Amino acid sequence: MLEFEEYKGKLNNIRPALDALKDALKLDAAGKEIEELEKMSEMDGFWNDVEKSRKVQQRLKTLKGKTEKYAALCSTWDDMMAICEMALEENDDSMLPELQEEYASFEKELEATRLSTLLTGEYDANNAILTFHAGAGGTEAQDWASMLYRMYNMWADRHGYKVKLMDYLDGDEAGLKSATIMIEGENAYGFLKSENGIHRLVRISPFDAAGRRHTSFAALEVMPEIADDSEIELRDEDIKMDVYRSSGAGGQKVNKTSSAVRLTHIPTGIVVASQVERSHFQNLENCKNMLRARLAEIKEREHLEKISDIKGVQMKIEWGSQIRSYVFMPYQLVKDHRTEYEDGNIDNVMNGDLDGFINAYLSMKAAEKA
């Protein structure tokens, strides 16, 4: 029964961190804001302004999600303490495996929630726009880009985030040449900004009849979604618009009948495109969202205040610039080259289990600021 005494001690030791988390999450202020927003939503005419009501409901969902997550952590702590006391009282060790599993999960969730309180950047709470680019290497690199596309879709699904497809260009034989998605949910950009960069794959290529090992690269750009009423101003005279017919194999991703849109931001040379929506007006809105996001990401990275000072930065999708390597052969390992965090369960990683990498990056950044 010594194990239950040890876990009881662990729970008592971790309780101050759980209590401190309440203040870090600003739950008292969140409770007051929830009351105010609920009163607002009950007022006559509230639903007449669709955009305003949508924002209020989204904010309510975010605040309630935060309070419910903390309440669930407290409930789990209470349950585990009750298991310890019951087991000790009845001299019953049958619940030890359940306790061990629950404590490990609790510890991980507590740390992830704590790290979320460190997301205090200007755009951290925003939705995230992810753009995938296949590197040189034809089909092999395009397949790798599609694997990353799937991986981040699965990460979003694991966290209850919504994914919206904004652009997709099929590969020549398999995979994709480029694609853009928006991941919608609180702190999506704050968590995913760590994923911006070059991702390297080492594997036996399924497209090589000789079964040789190949190294492939793909780039991921991560940008915050910026509201059209923000300080990121898009002036008509700074934008060149081209309308063209959608290309690629298409399938369900590309609308083959409507016009695609390409926008060029003249001051920076940044180019964005969208071809997945049914009307060119919707594709245009996608493009504007992507362009604002790209400019905001550069502004935040370079700490510049004026859009006129921003210069577009082109990532080199090649050896030596990768942030992370995914090795399938001759051994299995995913390693982040910035934090040195590693995970040998490559199947889990490719199925969206990225929290270890994201948390390691956030912890590193927090330590740098301390």
C-alpha positions, 0 to 999 in steps of 0.5 A, spaced: 500 500 500 506 504 499 504 506 492 498 509 494 501 513 500 506 516 495 501 518 490 497 521 496 503 525 497 504 527 490 497 529 490 498 534 496 505 536 492 501 538 486 495 541 489 498 548 490 500 548 482 493 547 481 490 552 486 495 557 482 492 555 475 486 558 477 489 565 478 493 564 472 487 563 468 483 569 471 477 565 472 474 570 477 474 575 471 472 570 466 466 568 471 464 576 471 464 576 463 460 570 462 455 573 466 455 580 462 455 576 456 449 572 458 445 578 460 447 581 453 445 575 449 438 575 452 436 582 450 431 584 445 434 585 438 441 581 440 440 576 434 439 582 429 446 583 429 449 577 426 456 578 426 456 581 433 452 575 436 456 570 433 462 574 436 459 574 443 457 566 443 464 565 441 467 568 446 462 565 451 464 558 449 471 560 450 470 562 457 466 557 459 471 552 456 476 555 460 472 554 466 470 547 465 477 545 463 479 547 470 473 544 474 474 538 470 482 538 473 479 539 480 474 534 480 480 529 477 484 531 483 478 530 488 477 523 485 484 521 485 485 523 492 478 519 494 481 513 491 488 513 495 484 514 501 479 508 500 484 504 498 488 505 504 482 504 508 480 498 505 487 495 504 485 494 496 490 495 491 486 493 485 485 500 483 492 502 483 493 501 475 487 506 474 490 511 479 497 511 475 493 512 468 489 517 471 495 521 474 499 521 468 493 524 464 492 529 469 499 531 470 500 532 462 493 536 462 495 540 468 502 542 464 498 543 458 493 548 461 499 552 465 503 553 458 496 555 455 497 561 460 503 563 457 500 565 451 500 572 452 502 574 445 498 579 441 495 574 436 496 568 440 489 567 442 487 567 434 485 562 429 491 559 426 492 559 418 497 554 416 500 553 409 503 547 406 509 547 401 512 541 398 519 542 397 524 540 391 523 532 389 517 532 385 512 526 388 516 524 394 516 531 397 509 532 395 507 526 398 510 528 404 507 535 404 500 531 404 502 527 410 503 533 414 497 536 412 493 530 415 497 530 421 495 537 423 488 536 421 488 530 426 492 534 431 486 539 430 481 534 431 484 531 437 483 538 440 476 539 438 478 545 433 474 546 427 478 546 420 476 550 414 480 549 407 482 555 404 486 553 398 489 546 395 493 544 389 494 537 388 501 534 386 502 531 379 502 524 381 500 524 389 500 528 395 499 536 394 504 542 391 501 547 396 495 547 401 492 552 406 487 551 412 484 555 417 484 552 424 479 555 428 479 555 436 482 559 442 489 559 442 490 555 436 495 560 433 499 561 440 500 553 440 501 552 433 506 558 431 511 553 434 510 549 428 512 554 423 518 552 419 521 546 414 520 539 416 524 533 414 522 526 412 527 520 411 524 514 409 524 508 404 520 511 398 514 508 396 515 511 389 522 508 388 522 501 385 529 500 387 527 501 395 532 506 396 532 511 402 530 518 400 530 525 404 524 530 403 522 537 405 516 541 406 515 547 409 509 549 413 507 557 414 503 558 421 500 565 421 494 568 425 487 570 423 486 577 423 480 581 423 478 585 417 477 591 422 484 590 425 490 595 424 493 590 419 490 595 413 489 592 406 489 598 401 486 597 394 492 600 391 497 595 394 493 589 391 493 586 384 488 581 383 488 576 378 482 571 377 483 565 373 480 558 372 481 553 378 487 547 376 489 541 379 485 534 379 481 537 384 476 531 387 472 534 392 477 539 394 477 544 388 471 547 385 472 546 378 467 551 375 468 557 379 473 562 378 480 562 383 483 568 385 490 570 386 492 576 390 499 580 390 501 585 395 505 589 391 509 593 397 512 586 400 511 581 393 507 576 398 502 572 393 496 568 396 491 564 392 484 560 393 480 556 389 476 552 393 470 556 394 464 556 389 464 563 388 470 568 386 467 573 392 468 567 397 475 566 394 477 573 395 475 573 402 480 567 403 485 571 400 484 577 404 484 573 410 491 569 408 494 576 406 492 579 413 495 573 416 501 573 413 503 580 414 501 580 421 506 574 422 511 578 419 510 584 423 510 580 429 516 576 428 520 582 426 517 587 431 515 592 426 510 597 427 508 599 419 506 595 414 510 599 409 516 596 412 515 589 412 519 585 407 516 578 405 521 572 407 521 566 403 523 560 407 528 555 403 526 548 403 532 545 404 537 541 408 540 545 414 534 549 415 529 544 418 526 545 425 524 538 425 526 531 422 521 525 422 525 518 421 522 512 418 528 508 416 533 505 419 530 507 425 524 511 428 524 517 431 521 524 431 526 530 433 525 537 434 532 541 433 530 547 437 528 544 443 532 537 442 525 534 444 524 527 441 519 522 440 520 514 438 512 513 437 512 516 430 505 513 428 502 517 434 506 523 432 503 522 424 496 521 427 497 528 430 500 527 437 504 533 437 503 536 444 510 534 447 513 538 441 509 544 442 509 544 450 517 543 449 517 549 445 513 553 449 517 551 455 523 553 452 520 560 450 518 561 457 525 560 460 528 565 455 523 570 458 524 568 465 
